[in-house]
Amino acid sequence: MLINRRDKLSLGNTNMQIEREELVERTERMRAQMNAHGFDALIIYSDEYRSGNGTYFTNYKPINLIEESPQMLCLIGDLPPTLFIGRLNSYAARQTVWIEDVRPIHKLNEFMPDVFASLLGRPSRIGLIGDNLLPLSNYRVIQHHLQEADFISCTDLLIQLRQVKSSNEIDLMRKAAHIDDEVLAGLLKKIHVGQTETQVAAEAEYIGRKMGADLGSATVVMSGPNTNFPAWRPSERIIEPGDFVLVDFNPAVSNYCNDGGITVLMPGASQEQTDALTFGHKVIKDVIPLIRPHTVASTIYDLMLERLEPAGYADNFVPYAKGQRGVGHGVGLDVVEQPDLTIDSDFDLLPGMTLAIKLDLHGLTGGGFRIECVVCVSETGIDPLNELILAENDTFTILS
């Protein structure tokens, strides 16, 4: 069942934060997992673009582009945590994060003997979380100082903690979703033939920033033939009559993200385009209320295919829904995080998971489209965080 919660949120309070007590509790739960799996230490790494692994414990999101600015959290036995972070970001981090031991990561080689003194020169088991992001240069420094250690990838331990959200996390994500709905609704009044993709992205970001949001990721705007691509950076292409214009805007409130997307059909479109986009909205509205907790995640793919195949859209759906994030993914501190929702997703949906549910159809006459909104799995059904797409009629993004 859908839970109707069209709350009027207080957007003036976008500065609400995850409190220190929750951050400490997360760290201790992580330490408990470390002990339960027989690790002497955990090294938890996130880079400047996918910061969630670090931000989950620090509530600090590095500003990127000015330097490489990862976060590397080190949990060693029962010692207080140590945080390594980019040099320029370290000044603010020392003043704002709850962890007392904050060090610049460009001096990792210098600080390793001090931080890991209790493990030097003896066999140990060290778990690596986020090792897919860890640069080889940093890994070699760590290996050099801990030559007796066995390093074991264990990112799944943190995925299990992050994928089920607390009530505080869901509150922040609801605010981000409300902003996204307002941005996308506002764009429908502003988008017009003759604009460039870049100008549409600017309109979206202006509305979101004005409402107090940060940008969770780059804004995606693609039009006409560019909508045949699953992803695209906004360009100077001018929007033409009859174009599909796909907008994927991802605001963040206090580091927690939303991932909402609509496709606008410009005046002058064919009946075939109109029918396809109208049907896409119907599919999303049909499928989301049928999602249930404690059911296998691949049923989301099955529910979509059941509706698309008889209507003749399977060939436009299947190639884009078999890979990573085919019909959706987790959302939280990162716009795109685990778990993946695909044909092969064999895990159970759990209460507290926050998921972007998306329908991508490509290779249609005129290109393709995406419809996407974020929901929270509840104990009894689905709580939509984005409500715009579900509340409006199936033709609301078709302009005349």
SULFEN-V119126 format. One record per residue. N is the residue number from 0. RES is the residue in one letter. OMEGA is omega as a letter, one per 40 degrees, with the letter a starting at -180 (999 if undefined). Layout:
BEGIN
[[N,RES,OMEGA] [N,RES,OMEGA]]
END
This chain:
BEGIN
[[0,M,i] [1,L,i] [2,I,a] [3,N,a] [4,R,a] [5,R,a] [6,D,i] [7,K,a] [8,L,i] [9,S,a] [10,L,i] [11,G,a] [12,N,i] [13,T,a] [14,N,i] [15,M,a] [16,Q,i] [17,I,a] [18,E,a] [19,R,a] [20,E,i] [21,E,i] [22,L,i] [23,V,a] [24,E,i] [25,R,a] [26,T,a] [27,E,i] [28,R,i] [29,M,i] [30,R,i] [31,A,i] [32,Q,i] [33,M,a] [34,N,a] [35,A,a] [36,H,i] [37,G,i] [38,F,i] [39,D,a] [40,A,i] [41,L,i] [42,I,a] [43,I,a] [44,Y,i] [45,S,i] [46,D,a] [47,E,a] [48,Y,i] [49,R,a] [50,S,a] [51,G,a] [52,N,i] [53,G,a] [54,T,i] [55,Y,a] [56,F,a] [57,T,a] [58,N,i] [59,Y,i] [60,K,a] [61,P,i] [62,I,a] [63,N,i] [64,L,i] [65,I,i] [66,E,i] [67,E,a] [68,S,i] [69,P,i] [70,Q,i] [71,M,a] [72,L,a] [73,C,i] [74,L,a] [75,I,a] [76,G,i] [77,D,i] [78,L,i] [79,P,a] [80,P,i] [81,T,i] [82,L,i] [83,F,a] [84,I,a] [85,G,a] [86,R,a] [87,L,i] [88,N,a] [89,S,a] [90,Y,i] [91,A,a] [92,A,i] [93,R,a] [94,Q,a] [95,T,a] [96,V,a] [97,W,a] [98,I,a] [99,E,a] [100,D,a] [101,V,a] [102,R,i] [103,P,a] [104,I,i] [105,H,i] [106,K,a] [107,L,a] [108,N,a] [109,E,a] [110,F,a] [111,M,a] [112,P,i] [113,D,a] [114,V,a] [115,F,a] [116,A,a] [117,S,a] [118,L,a] [119,L,i] [120,G,i] [121,R,i] [122,P,i] [123,S,i] [124,R,a] [125,I,i] [126,G,i] [127,L,i] [128,I,a] [129,G,a] [130,D,i] [131,N,i] [132,L,a] [133,L,i] [134,P,i] [135,L,a] [136,S,i] [137,N,i] [138,Y,i] [139,R,i] [140,V,i] [141,I,a] [142,Q,a] [143,H,a] [144,H,a] [145,L,a] [146,Q,a] [147,E,a] [148,A,i] [149,D,a] [150,F,a] [151,I,i] [152,S,a] [153,C,a] [154,T,a] [155,D,i] [156,L,i] [157,L,i] [158,I,a] [159,Q,i] [160,L,a] [161,R,a] [162,Q,i] [163,V,a] [164,K,i] [165,S,i] [166,S,i] [167,N,i] [168,E,a] [169,I,i] [170,D,i] [171,L,i] [172,M,i] [173,R,i] [174,K,i] [175,A,i] [176,A,i] [177,H,i] [178,I,a] [179,D,i] [180,D,a] [181,E,i] [182,V,a] [183,L,i] [184,A,i] [185,G,i] [186,L,a] [187,L,i] [188,K,a] [189,K,a] [190,I,a] [191,H,i] [192,V,i] [193,G,i] [194,Q,i] [195,T,i] [196,E,a] [197,T,i] [198,Q,i] [199,V,i] [200,A,i] [201,A,i] [202,E,a] [203,A,a] [204,E,i] [205,Y,a] [206,I,a] [207,G,i] [208,R,a] [209,K,i] [210,M,i] [211,G,a] [212,A,i] [213,D,i] [214,L,i] [215,G,i] [216,S,i] [217,A,i] [218,T,i] [219,V,i] [220,V,i] [221,M,a] [222,S,i] [223,G,a] [224,P,i] [225,N,i] [226,T,i] [227,N,i] [228,F,i] [229,P,i] [230,A,a] [231,W,i] [232,R,a] [233,P,a] [234,S,i] [235,E,i] [236,R,a] [237,I,a] [238,I,a] [239,E,i] [240,P,i] [241,G,a] [242,D,i] [243,F,i] [244,V,a] [245,L,i] [246,V,i] [247,D,a] [248,F,a] [249,N,i] [250,P,i] [251,A,i] [252,V,a] [253,S,i] [254,N,a] [255,Y,a] [256,C,i] [257,N,i] [258,D,a] [259,G,a] [260,G,i] [261,I,i] [262,T,a] [263,V,i] [264,L,a] [265,M,i] [266,P,a] [267,G,a] [268,A,i] [269,S,i] [270,Q,i] [271,E,i] [272,Q,a] [273,T,a] [274,D,a] [275,A,a] [276,L,i] [277,T,i] [278,F,i] [279,G,i] [280,H,i] [281,K,a] [282,V,i] [283,I,a] [284,K,i] [285,D,a] [286,V,a] [287,I,i] [288,P,a] [289,L,a] [290,I,a] [291,R,i] [292,P,i] [293,H,i] [294,T,a] [295,V,a] [296,A,a] [297,S,i] [298,T,i] [299,I,i] [300,Y,a] [301,D,a] [302,L,i] [303,M,a] [304,L,i] [305,E,a] [306,R,a] [307,L,a] [308,E,i] [309,P,a] [310,A,i] [311,G,a] [312,Y,a] [313,A,a] [314,D,i] [315,N,a] [316,F,a] [317,V,a] [318,P,a] [319,Y,a] [320,A,a] [321,K,a] [322,G,i] [323,Q,i] [324,R,a] [325,G,i] [326,V,i] [327,G,a] [328,H,i] [329,G,i] [330,V,i] [331,G,i] [332,L,i] [333,D,i] [334,V,i] [335,V,i] [336,E,i] [337,Q,e] [338,P,i] [339,D,i] [340,L,a] [341,T,i] [342,I,a] [343,D,a] [344,S,a] [345,D,i] [346,F,i] [347,D,i] [348,L,a] [349,L,i] [350,P,a] [351,G,i] [352,M,i] [353,T,a] [354,L,i] [355,A,i] [356,I,a] [357,K,i] [358,L,i] [359,D,i] [360,L,a] [361,H,a] [362,G,i] [363,L,i] [364,T,a] [365,G,i] [366,G,a] [367,G,a] [368,F,i] [369,R,i] [370,I,a] [371,E,i] [372,C,a] [373,V,i] [374,V,i] [375,C,i] [376,V,i] [377,S,i] [378,E,a] [379,T,a] [380,G,a] [381,I,i] [382,D,a] [383,P,i] [384,L,i] [385,N,a] [386,E,a] [387,L,a] [388,I,a] [389,L,a] [390,A,a] [391,E,i] [392,N,a] [393,D,a] [394,T,a] [395,F,i] [396,T,i] [397,I,a] [398,L,i] [399,S,999]]
END
